[in-house]
Amino acid sequence: MKYREIKNTDLKLSQIALGTWVFGSDMWGGSAEKPCIDAVKTALDCGINIIDTAPIYGKGRSETLVGKAIKGMRDKVLIATKCGLLTEGKQVFHNLSPASIRKELDKSLKNLGVEYIDLYQCHWPDPETPLEDTLSELIKMKESGKIRYFGVSNFDYSLLYKAQRMTDITSCQGQYSILERGLENDVLPYTFDNDIGVLTYGSLAGGILSGKYTEPQKLAKSDARTYFYKYYQGEIFKRVTDILTSLKDINKPYNQIAINWARQRRGVTSVIVGCRNPEQILNNIKCLEWELTLDQLELINKTRL
Ligand SMILES: NC(=O)c1ccc[n+]([C@@H]2O[C@H](COP(=O)([O-])OP(=O)(O)OC[C@H]3O[C@@H](n4cnc5c(N)ncnc54)[C@H](OP(=O)(O)O)[C@@H]3O)[C@@H](O)[C@H]2O)c1
């Protein structure tokens, strides 16, 4: 495994992190318990030392499965979970108020069966809560020892800048892939200059960049990929297929190309890859055995949807 440090912290993250949205099951075409637990064990055996989860993934199922899997191995793993994205019935809403975060954190600690979270992330911005209030609460939680570091996720540049002016933001999480390049505009240069760690998600674009689909998928309406990763449908699917075909000469599996591209971009600390079983992990980590050349990176950089 290869690791990268986040400056001014004692966090040393594997360049590939295990993503566990799929463990939630309900929004991702179902997932059985055993392969998820085995995936965590395999990840740790391979040297992956950071697992990303969130209480909203399967309403606690993802955190609970991660907790089960890491029992007895707490010292081997960095746990990154989140707060601020909640559900009530079918309604999803944001809440980063201090009272709500306090409640969520205690629930996450219980789900995971741990005494502290290594990296606690604001899942999405909450326009209704003053940022100062959220950050003050996170500072208090750090002082209490319930979390070691905190970061943000899905914050745009201006909000990240505002937060970093108020306190030290350890990390920033955002969607970043060959197909989704928004972070390059301002977030990545800013995090690089300010020693903020970057965790990318969706670097396989929900799985489509593995190249395993030869035709658009018929996914249930409730499946997160239908709205979160729009590439599964119609014209756009055809364009993604063309992009993958243009990378054929690199002569490596597409999933590895996609992960390496994100992993090798300046400023990226760790690429969170969602995996539903050990096989996907073992397949993905093979990308660490090789690197894209500068010419290959340049070729991919020119690619646009
Ligand atoms: N902060 C946020 O708002 C946010 C948003 C999204 C995700 N995340 C985090 O980031 C993680 C990664 O993102 P993601 O899971 O949404 O998308 P992703 O990593 O781009 O795609 C994950 C999916 O790709 C497929 N896959 C993985 N390895 C494969 C392989 N070797 N061959 C074929 N298919 C493979 C699996 O799908 P199937 O087996 O189902 O086909 C897997 O569920 C999440 O799990 C979550 O922890 C955070």
The ligand as an ORCA input file, in Angstrom:
! r2SCAN-3c Opt
* xyz 0 1
  N     -19.443     12.943      0.607
  C     -20.390     12.565     -0.208
  O     -21.376     13.267     -0.451
  C     -20.258     11.241     -0.897
  C     -21.019     10.972     -2.034
  C     -20.847      9.754     -2.668
  C     -19.955      8.834     -2.161
  N     -19.230      9.116     -1.030
  C     -18.270      8.132     -0.461
  O     -17.348      7.776     -1.449
  C     -17.413      6.369     -1.685
  C     -17.099      6.072     -3.151
  O     -18.104      6.611     -3.986
  P     -19.252      5.703     -4.592
  O     -19.283      4.408     -3.883
  O     -20.482      6.524     -4.607
  O     -18.821      5.540     -6.098
  P     -17.571      4.852     -6.808
  O     -16.478      4.558     -5.877
  O     -17.282      5.661     -7.998
  O     -18.237      3.492     -7.331
  C     -18.438      2.439     -6.459
  C     -19.057      1.264     -7.199
  O     -18.220      0.846     -8.268
  C     -18.357     -0.539     -8.445
  N     -16.996     -1.115     -8.411
  C     -16.010     -0.911     -7.516
  N     -14.907     -1.600     -7.846
  C     -15.193     -2.273     -8.962
  C     -14.459     -3.150     -9.782
  N     -13.207     -3.484     -9.512
  N     -15.060     -3.653    -10.880
  C     -16.333     -3.329    -11.172
  N     -17.097     -2.488    -10.429
  C     -16.529     -1.971     -9.341
  C     -19.263     -1.058     -7.348
  O     -20.597     -1.043     -7.823
  P     -21.529     -2.311     -8.057
  O     -20.852     -3.522     -7.544
  O     -22.763     -1.984     -7.362
  O     -21.682     -2.320     -9.530
  C     -19.179      0.036     -6.316
  O     -20.293      0.110     -5.485
  C     -18.822      5.970     -1.184
  O     -18.916      4.592     -0.939
  C     -18.917      6.840      0.030
  O     -18.164      6.295      1.105
  C     -19.369     10.304     -0.409
*
